[in-house]
């Protein structure tokens, strides 16, 4: 077989193995070996441009396989039809494939951290390890990127053995067993507090009228009250509704009255998604907290917006954003931590869960509980829901915080400080459930110092590339 073709097949194999490591297939044990075929192909290819193209092919196939649901979402909600959706999705894959291309060119372990700053972040390699006990010990020290590094090291070891390189080339694996010396994941402890998480199961295509909106609000309030009052021995402290599944507005007197009454009647802090307006009428995707007295405690405005979901990036003005609101959303000013009695909580909204350094700032600013409100119904019945859940679970483990998650139609869940999934509501049903949680004040090394490990990898990778370039010029 042609050598070039063989190398491209190896690159494609890595992409397929990576896709299989995530939901919907979820063969997580493939994550530590998935990059080995690409690394073998790159090692056998002396020409830089061909190494770049090998990585590019791998990246395009990977993003096509893992984010296939983007085409469906655009076709259904962006108003551009199937052909337009496929065209935009193809452009997305071509753009995101560049990350893997650069990785193959320079073999740098710090490429993952650039995804968010260059347009769109989603799964990182380390997310596949959320249920792996020993690698997960790294999470509160290095964040998810430490797990990614371990998996890349194991793939490199496999590639090195396949290429029959000298055994001393594997010496850098020696520190890996030291992970066993890191503190174990915290044992499960039942929550000391009680919260109610609501899942309204509303359709994104509903055309709301004042009458239908009022009826739905009453139904959701009744559903929430039943869950709150179901057990009087331990009343909940917190009631959570998801990211705006309907036109709830922060300046709507009727909605504010409903929220205040619900907080007073249930004697809980009520946290719910709303659409807020800036002074210049710009839209904000927000989460609003009401005290048991019915007084407004505060509001957090979403900072990281979803391309095509909440705004249409230039130069794609011909497409509609997925949100039904008129006009693009605007980003909030920054992290806001909200008081709940003597405690504090941090709420991040939907897609913001993919930014580990951003989420950890809530805990750094004093949040003792993390809450993720989301509307994953835009994903349809695709694997994106389970992919998103893995991402959210990693944020809990990195910061050693309980994390409560309320969504429109799934996956509504409770996650403990080890990232364990303690319970979920069934998808696509209207429901509300009581769940336990606790407040945690201690901060992890990752919470305090953020993506230090990724920065070290980036510096080391850059220094290695510069050194190689200098040596090649001298020879």
C-alpha atoms as one frame of an Amber mdcrd trajectory, in Angstrom:
protein
   0.000   0.000   0.000   1.182   3.520  -0.739   3.065   4.900   2.289   1.302
   8.240   2.186  -2.106   6.546   2.086  -1.113   4.338   5.022  -0.212   7.387
   7.082  -3.502   9.088   6.310  -5.354   5.903   7.278  -3.491   5.936  10.584
  -4.509   9.565  11.121  -8.121   8.690  10.338  -7.949   5.745  12.756  -6.948
   8.102  15.582  -9.949  10.297  14.793 -12.304   7.310  14.871 -10.861   6.043
  18.169 -11.290   9.490  19.716 -14.919   9.669  18.595 -15.579   6.187  20.002
 -14.115   7.249  23.377 -16.952   9.748  23.930 -20.734   9.431  24.054 -22.621
   8.146  22.150 -20.372   5.003  22.110 -18.417   5.944  25.261 -15.575   3.392
  25.034 -13.540   5.456  27.481 -10.669   2.969  27.645  -9.748   4.050  24.102
  -8.781   7.548  25.281  -5.260   6.599  26.508  -4.378   4.943  23.158  -6.435
   6.898  20.624  -3.649   9.252  19.520  -1.083   6.484  18.982  -1.890   5.878
  15.268  -1.578   9.604  14.486   1.710   9.820  16.388   3.055   6.829  14.462
   2.050   8.464  11.176   3.687  11.748  12.194   6.887  10.004  13.333   7.177
   8.282   9.961   6.633  11.519   8.026   9.761  13.740   7.708   8.059  16.623
   5.867   6.468  19.314   8.100   3.687  20.147   5.640   2.647  16.506   5.461
   2.662  16.221   9.262   0.417  19.270   9.359  -1.961  17.722   6.803  -2.060
  14.407   8.648  -3.162  16.199  11.793  -5.605  18.303   9.813  -7.288  15.221
   8.347  -7.504  13.666  11.820  -8.977  16.853  13.290 -11.617  17.272  10.582
 -12.812  13.681  10.965 -12.790  13.959  14.758 -14.894  17.125  14.933 -17.278
  15.755  12.304 -17.807  12.600  14.357 -18.052  14.043  17.844 -20.072  17.204
  17.030 -22.355  15.765  14.330 -25.313  17.236  16.204 -24.309  20.792  15.205
 -25.628  20.246  11.660 -28.978  19.048  12.989 -29.274  22.015  15.351 -28.462
  24.532  12.620 -30.873  22.906  10.166 -33.761  22.928  12.637 -33.307  26.284
  14.313 -31.017  28.584  12.275 -33.399  28.969   9.345 -30.824  28.083   6.661
 -32.083  24.687   5.529 -30.217  21.405   5.245 -27.734  22.564   2.585 -26.800
  25.700   4.506 -26.466  23.728   7.732 -24.126  21.203   6.115 -22.062  24.042
   4.597 -21.654  25.801   7.958 -20.890  22.535   9.715 -18.233  21.736   7.113
 -16.639  25.147   7.695 -16.732  24.477  11.437 -14.901  21.151  11.002 -12.337
  22.735   8.685 -11.656  25.484  11.226 -11.490  23.251  14.307  -9.327  20.685
  12.517  -6.527  23.253  12.569  -5.891  22.544  16.259  -5.014  18.917  15.564
  -2.976  20.013  12.545  -0.788  22.226  14.729  -0.546  19.426  17.303   0.747
  17.036  14.645   3.179  19.631  13.350   4.787  20.503  16.685   3.598  17.576
  18.874   2.680  20.025  21.623   0.604  18.978  24.632  -0.818  22.460  25.185
  -2.948  22.773  22.043  -6.231  21.877  23.825  -6.265  25.033  25.915  -6.579
  27.204  22.781  -9.988  25.857  21.722 -12.072  28.288  23.754 -10.044  31.359
  22.877 -10.242  30.539  19.166 -13.992  30.277  18.735 -15.504  27.078  20.149
 -14.558  24.663  22.918 -16.146  21.302  23.641 -14.714  17.966  24.745 -11.062
  17.716  25.706  -9.294  14.372  25.797  -9.199  14.329  29.590 -13.007  14.445
  29.850 -13.061  10.781  28.856 -11.381   9.988  32.190 -14.132  11.327  34.448
 -14.830   7.824  35.842 -11.162   6.712  36.053 -10.243   6.756  39.734  -6.456
   7.169  39.644  -6.165   9.687  36.760  -8.968  11.720  38.346  -6.709  12.360
  41.328  -4.968  14.902  39.085  -8.105  16.985  38.478  -7.924  19.221  41.583
  -4.259  19.971  40.828  -3.908  20.251  37.045  -7.504  20.446  35.889  -8.715
  18.376  32.957  -5.532  19.131  31.011  -3.487  16.935  33.366  -5.621  13.955
  32.401  -5.233  14.856  28.732  -1.460  14.928  29.247  -1.447  11.464  30.806
  -3.465  10.026  27.939  -1.141  11.644  25.374   1.866  10.190  27.226   0.360
   6.699  27.104  -0.411   7.040  23.404   3.152   8.227  22.826   4.492   5.213
  24.724   2.439   2.878  22.542   3.647   4.620  19.392   7.264   4.456  20.624
   6.989   0.716  21.266   5.394   0.142  17.851   8.228   2.036  16.162  10.773
  -0.037  18.134  12.539   2.971  19.508  15.166   2.464  22.255  13.673   1.690
  25.647  15.239   4.745  27.228  12.824   6.801  25.119  10.152   5.600  27.561
  11.972   6.977  30.609   9.622   9.951  30.795   6.830   7.520  31.752   8.505
   6.934  35.117   6.551   9.678  36.964   3.140   8.272  35.973   2.954   5.653
  38.780   3.421   8.515  41.247  -0.231   9.433  40.623  -1.094   6.696  43.107
   0.528   8.850  45.817  -1.899  11.715  45.235  -4.847  11.978  47.658  -7.696
   9.642  46.804 -11.013  10.947  45.576 -13.161  12.030  48.520 -15.492   9.341
  49.785 -19.165   9.819  49.159 -20.912  11.786  51.876 -24.653  12.496  51.757
 -25.564  16.134  51.359 -26.382  18.170  54.433 -28.760  20.523  52.617 -31.723
  19.928  50.305 -32.459  21.533  46.944 -35.264  21.110  44.408 -34.291  20.941
  40.731 -37.041  21.607  38.192 -37.176  20.226  34.651 -40.134  21.757  32.761
 -39.673  19.868  29.436 -40.786  22.761  27.221 -40.601  22.779  23.437 -38.185
  25.244  21.843 -40.579  25.722  18.938 -43.515  26.897  21.063 -45.021  30.222
  19.975 -45.878  31.746  23.321 -48.918  33.899  23.944 -49.536  35.791  27.201
 -52.167  33.193  28.101 -50.051  30.122  27.349 -47.054  31.620  29.121 -49.102
  32.360  32.236 -50.546  28.835  32.234 -47.096  27.306  31.893 -45.681  29.458
  34.702 -48.492  28.362  37.018 -47.922  24.714  36.116 -44.182  24.950  36.738
 -44.729  26.785  40.026 -47.206  24.087  41.119 -44.736  21.344  40.132 -41.989
  23.050  42.142 -44.170  23.608  45.211 -45.206  19.965  45.287 -41.556  18.883
  45.318 -40.650  21.452  47.986 -43.523  20.489  50.268 -43.323  16.729  49.649
 -41.266  16.147  52.784 -41.626  18.537  55.721 -38.945  16.966  57.922 -36.126
  18.651  56.021 -37.277  21.682  54.019 -35.096  22.645  51.028 -33.000  25.789
  51.049 -32.778  26.193  47.283 -35.153  25.871  44.311 -33.617  25.941  40.818
 -35.246  26.460  37.417 -33.186  26.006  34.231 -31.781  28.396  31.660 -34.625
  30.381  30.045 -36.809  27.652  28.473 -39.546  30.253  27.876 -39.741  34.062
  27.601 -39.080  34.887  31.263 -37.918  38.506  31.493 -36.093  40.077  34.407
 -38.101  43.298  33.987 -41.520  41.657  33.575 -43.662  42.608  36.614 -45.805
  39.474  36.275 -42.797  37.150  36.251 -41.127  39.019  39.115 -44.324  38.713
  41.123 -44.534  34.978  40.422 -40.861  34.452  41.370 -41.208  36.469  44.581
 -44.391  34.649  45.608 -42.842  31.270  44.842 -39.818  32.074  47.019 -42.055
  33.290  49.876 -44.497  30.369  49.768 -41.770  27.718  49.557 -39.466  29.610
  51.972 -36.528  28.896  49.675 -33.966  30.811  47.700 -35.278  30.678  44.142
 -32.744  30.653  41.266 -34.074  30.811  37.713 -32.982  31.652  34.193 -34.233
  34.957  32.756 -33.609  37.290  29.833 -32.382  40.662  31.120 -31.885  43.934
  29.299 -28.971  46.336  29.499 -29.484  50.073  29.576 -28.985  50.174  25.788
 -31.604  47.369  25.400 -28.930  44.749  24.727 -30.015  41.208  25.666 -28.436
  39.264  28.513 -28.820  35.547  29.235 -29.032  35.617  33.015 -29.745  33.743
  36.234 -31.679  35.621  38.928 -31.783  34.774  42.642 -34.738  35.599  44.939
 -34.537  35.370  48.739 -37.232  33.578  50.820 -38.518  37.048  51.649 -39.280
  37.635  47.966 -36.519  40.219  47.645 -34.148  40.157  44.683 -30.692  39.024
  45.860 -28.769  39.463  42.634 -28.219  38.352  39.062 -25.470  36.750  37.032
 -25.213  37.549  33.307 -23.700  34.932  31.019 -20.207  35.876  29.842 -19.367
  33.177  27.267 -21.998  33.131  24.521 -22.615  30.312  22.033 -21.752  31.098
  18.391 -24.939  30.753  16.284 -26.841  29.949  19.471 -26.893  33.414  21.055
 -25.131  35.505  18.442 -24.217  35.155  14.786 -20.483  35.642  14.240 -19.183
  37.679  11.372 -19.355  37.001   8.393 -22.342  34.629   8.709 -25.089  37.248
   8.856 -27.246  35.195   6.471 -27.882  32.650   9.235 -30.271  33.049  12.147
 -29.150  32.402  15.674 -30.848  29.498  17.415 -32.401  31.629  20.158 -35.839
  32.988  19.303 -35.078  36.371  20.893 -34.921  39.313  18.477 -31.305  40.464
  18.243 -28.015  39.028  19.467 -27.221  38.515  23.121 -24.389  40.489  24.651
 -21.863  39.076  27.148 -22.062  39.846  30.847 -19.394  41.785  32.706 -17.868
  38.907  34.668 -18.189  36.376  37.481 -20.842  37.093  40.130 -21.138  35.071
  43.342 -24.552  35.240  45.026 -25.246  34.932  48.769 -27.562  32.208  50.065
 -27.948  33.026  53.735 -24.513  32.575  55.300 -23.243  30.749  52.206 -22.466
  31.625  48.593 -23.205  29.978  45.263 -21.813  30.404  41.775 -24.050  29.911
  38.746 -22.651  29.342  35.285 -24.964  29.011  32.298 -25.023  26.173  29.763
 -21.999  26.316  27.420 -19.862  28.122  30.012 -19.177  24.717  31.543 -16.562
  24.055  28.836 -14.232  26.754  30.230 -12.459  25.258  33.265 -10.448  28.370
  34.104 -13.627  30.461  34.005 -15.728  28.139  36.190 -13.018  27.867  38.831
 -13.222  31.655  39.353 -16.624  31.223  41.015 -15.060  28.971  43.655 -12.053
  31.287  43.919 -14.426  34.193  44.631 -16.050  32.284  47.463 -18.776  30.111
  45.915 -19.297  27.082  48.182 -21.738  25.481  45.731 -21.773  25.435  41.921
 -25.006  25.497  39.928 -25.267  24.930  36.187 -28.536  25.986  34.544 -28.865
  24.858  30.949 -31.247  24.271  28.066 -29.845  21.238  26.247 -33.054  20.725
  24.289 -31.316  22.412  21.328 -29.256  19.226  21.051 -32.317  17.131  20.235
 -31.902  13.477  21.186 -28.220  13.413  20.277 -25.169  12.368  22.283 -24.411
  16.043  22.980 -26.397  15.843  26.239 -24.160  13.114  27.665 -21.061  14.843
  26.300 -22.094  18.044  28.073 -22.721  16.140  31.297 -19.163  14.743  31.286
 -17.813  18.259  30.884 -19.895  19.575  33.797 -18.838  16.698  36.043 -15.177
  17.566  35.480 -15.804  21.124  36.709 -17.094  19.722  40.020 -14.045  17.480
  40.448 -11.513  20.217  39.602 -12.916  22.510  42.293 -14.114  19.855  44.778
 -17.581  21.371  44.845 -21.067  19.946  44.848 -22.707  20.849  41.563 -26.455
  21.053  40.974 -27.667  21.010  37.383 -31.152  22.050  36.249 -32.032  21.716
  32.553 -35.129  22.157  30.420 -35.505  18.500  29.390 -32.333  16.739  30.571
 -29.809  15.966  31.820 -30.885  17.372  35.218 -28.412  15.980  37.739 -26.617
  16.105  41.091 -22.818  15.779  41.074 -20.635  15.396  44.147 -17.165  16.947
  44.739 -15.440  13.918  43.204 -17.361  14.373  39.954 -19.594  11.388  40.699
 -23.031  11.405  39.143 -25.393  10.801  42.070 -28.716  10.984  40.286 -30.546
  12.311  37.268 -34.105  12.981  36.227 -35.356  11.032  33.199 -34.909  12.961
  29.973 -37.864  14.498  28.115 -40.244  14.474  31.080 -41.764  17.271  33.158
 -40.554  16.758  36.699 -38.942  18.228  39.802 -36.843  16.353  42.318 -35.409
  16.843  45.780 -31.683  16.268  46.079 -28.976  16.582  48.686 -25.916  18.797
  48.562 -23.422  20.476  50.882 -21.484  23.709  50.968 -17.685  23.390  50.716
 -15.317  26.224  51.626 -11.894  24.679  51.013 -10.285  25.481  47.663  -8.208
  23.140  45.516  -4.789  23.848  44.036  -6.466  24.142  40.631  -9.042  26.607
  41.964  -6.265  28.815  43.328  -3.836  28.649  40.404  -5.947  27.753  37.374
  -4.374  26.439  34.168  -0.787  26.594  35.405  -0.120  23.113  34.041  -1.320
  24.017  30.551   0.870  27.134  30.648   3.927  25.059  31.625   3.193  22.664
  28.761   2.814  25.574  26.345   6.134  27.130  27.422   7.954  23.810  27.275
   6.406  22.983  23.891   7.337  26.373  22.457  10.899  26.057  23.760  11.211
  22.603  22.192   9.978  23.866  18.824  12.421  26.798  18.890  15.275  24.458
  19.816  14.447  22.125  16.930  14.256  24.997  14.462  17.666  26.285  15.567
  19.228  22.843  15.273  17.794  22.357  11.784  19.300  25.697  10.682  22.709
  24.722  12.043  22.637  21.441  10.182
